């Protein structure tokens, strides 16, 4: 199919499910850090293909050690999400790391409900994009068509988005997310952008599973009871990107940047756009 206009350029983001973690603890750190001069500087070393890094806690003046996995992202090894999210404060993690990840414990991940999500490979993502461009070229693109297409190509993961807003609230909210992951009231994974008040993504395996999307929303209401919340499917991230580019792409593909939303204080998600 040929067409004169060019489709919007997608902006690919890493899915947390694609991370590979080597479950081998790093060697004991021998680095010492001068807290007076480097309160948030990272020190790194390589152990068995796995980097470790640290920042200096401004309260204790001691290094807080964490592991750096695939994609320069931070994740725990052999540590539960509640402990990890409380110990490693995302606002102190240097911003050159991509994300800080937390994963529900194995006892929670063994739940069949959390095992249904599929991890799309590069080929599936490229094929999905090609099919979406064909819909766009035929002027038959819509929220419903793209949602059905994503399910067809098994790109079903998605995430509720939390915006803590301030440094103090970001660390506290992230710690609460870790505790909720450990209790099994959220999905399989969550991530937060390092820095001051970065976005928190709380993942579910299937954006089209309304019951599970609402289950995780109810878990989030124990953390963020009053805010309006939005849910973005991974296909929207892969196809539309974010920011100004995302706004332009959604107009061209005639779809939305999110698939679910929950009004302030509501524990029931409403569809965004006409789909399903």
N, C-alpha and C positions, 0 to 999 in steps of 0.2 A: 504494500500500500504506500503510495507516495502522497505527500501533502506539502504545501508550500511553507507553512509555519513550523517552527521548531518547538518541540515539547519542552516543558520546563526541566531544568537540570535538577536531578534528585540530590539530596544531601544524605548520605548513608550514615547511620549511627550504629554503634556496636550494641548488640543484644547481650544482656547479662548472661543468658544461657549459653553463649558461645565461649565463655571463659573456660580455660583449662587450668586447673589448680593441681600442682604437684604436692601431694600430701606427705611432704617430708619437711620436718622443721628445719629452719636455717640454723647454721652454726652460731654459737654464742657470739654476740657482737663484742668486738674489742675496741670499737670507736669510742672516743670520749669527745664530748662537745662542750665548748665554752659557752655557757648560757648567757653570759653578759654580751656576747657579740653575735650569736646566732640563735635567737629564740625560736625561729621557725624554719631554719635551714635544714635541708634533707641531706643525710649521708647515706651512701649506697654501697653495697658490696654484692658480689655474685657468689651464690652457693648452689651447686647442682642445678644450674640453669635458672635459678630463682633469685631475684634481687630482694634485698631487704633495705629498708630505709628507716629513718627516724626523724622526729622533730623534738625539740626541747619543750617540755611542759613549763609554762611560765609560772605555775604555782609551786611545783616541786623542784624545778630546775634539773630534772632528770630526763634522759632521753626516753621517748615513747616509740618502741620499735614496732614496725608493721611490715608486711610482705607485699611486694609489687609483682603482679601476675601479668598475663597476656594483655597487651595494649596499654602498658604503663598504668594499670589500674590497681587499686589497693584492695586487698581481700584478706580475710582471716585464714589461718591454717590451724586446724585442731583446736578451735576455740568457738564456743557458742556465740550466736549473734547478739544476745543480750550483753554479754561481757565485752565483746569486741566493739559494739556500737557505743557503749558507755566509755570504754577505755581510749579508743582512737577518735578524737574529736575532729570532725571534718573541717571545721573552720581553721584548724591549725595545720592540717595536711597541706604541704606546698601545692600551689595551683598548677604546677607543670604536670602533675599526675591527672589522668583523665577523669576517673571516678573513684569513689569509695563504695565497695559492694558489700552486702551482707546476704547470707544464704540461710534459709531455714534448716534446722538440723535434720539428720537423716531420718529420724523417727517421724517427722512431719512430711518430708519429701516422699516417703514411702506410701503416703495416702494416695489412692488412685486418682482422687480429684485433682491433685497437684501434678500427677504424672501424665496428664493428657496433652499438655502443650507440646508443640513440635518446634524444633529449632531449625529455621530455614537456612539452607546452605546458600552459597553465592549463586549457584546456578538457578535455584528456585526464585531468588530475589530478582535476578536478571530476567528470567522468563516472565515473572509477574509484571515487571516494568514494561517489557515488550508488549504484553497483552493489554496493559493499561494504556499504552500509547496507541494501540490499535483502536481501542474504545474511543479515545480522545480524537483520533483522526476521523473516525466515523461519526463523531458528534453524538455518541451514545454513552458517554461517561457520566456517572452519577454516583452519589454516596452508596446507594443500594448495589449498583453494578460492581463497584470497586470492593465493597465488603464481600459480596459473593465470590468475586475473583480471588480475594485474599484467602478465603476458606478453601477454594479449589486448589490453590498452590500451597496450602498448609502454612500460611503465614498468619498465625492466629494469636501470637502473644500480644499483650498490650499492658498499659500501666496507668494507674491512678497517679495524678500529679499533686504534690504538696509544695507550697511555697512558704517556708517559714518566715522569710522576710528580714529577720535580724540575726546577728551573730549568736547571741545568747539563746534565742529560740531554736536556731538551726541545730545546735549541739543537743539541746534537750529533746527536740522532736525526733532526731535521729536515734537517740538512746531509746526513746519510747517505741520507735519502729523496730529496733532490734529485739526488744522485749516481746513485742507482739509477734514477730516472726518466730521466736522461740516457743511461744504459746500455741502457735499454729492457727492464729485467727486471721492471718494475711495470706499472701500467695507464697511462691517458692523463693523469690528474691526481691531485693530492693537495692537502690543505689542513690547516692547523693553527689553532687558536684562539689569539689573542695572549694574553700573560700568562704566568703561572708554571706550566709543566707542562701545557699544554692538550692536549686530545685531538688526535690526528693521524688523518685519514681518507685512506685510499689507495684510489682508485676503480678499479672494473672496469666494462666496458660492459654485462655481462649476468650477473646473479646466478645464473641457471639454467645457465650454461656451466661445468660442474664442472671441466673441464680447464683453462680459463683462470683460474678462481678458485684452483685449486691452483698454477698457474704463478706467479701473483702472490704467493701464500703462500710459495712457495720463495724468491722474491726478497726477501720480508720477513724470512725466516729468516737472511739474511746481515746484517740490521740488528738484529733482535730474536730471537736464537736460542732463548731459553728460555721466554719468557712464553706464557701461554695467550692466544690471540687470538680475537676474535669478528668476524663479518661481518654487517652490517646492510644490508638492501635499502632502496632509496629509497622504495618503496611503504610500508614500515614507518614511515619518518620522516614521510611525507605523511599517513598514516592514523592512526598511533598517537601521534605526538609523542615526547616524551622525559620523563625524570624520573617524578614521581609520576603525572602524567596518563597517561604511557605504560604504567605498570604497571596502572592501572585499565582503560585501553582494551584492552590485550591480553587481559585476563580477559573483557571483554564480547565481543570479537571471536573469542575462543577461539583465539588464535594466540600466537606468540612475538615477542620484540623483535629477534631475530636469525634468520638462515636458515642460517648456517654457523658452526662453531667449530673451533678447532684446539687440542688439548691441549698442555700445556707441552712444548716441544721438538719437536712433531710437524710434519711438512711435508705432512700429508694432512688435508684438511678433512672434517668430518663434518656431515651435515645436522642441523639443529635442528628437531625436530618431524617429523611425517609429511607429506612432500610430494615431488613429482617422480615 
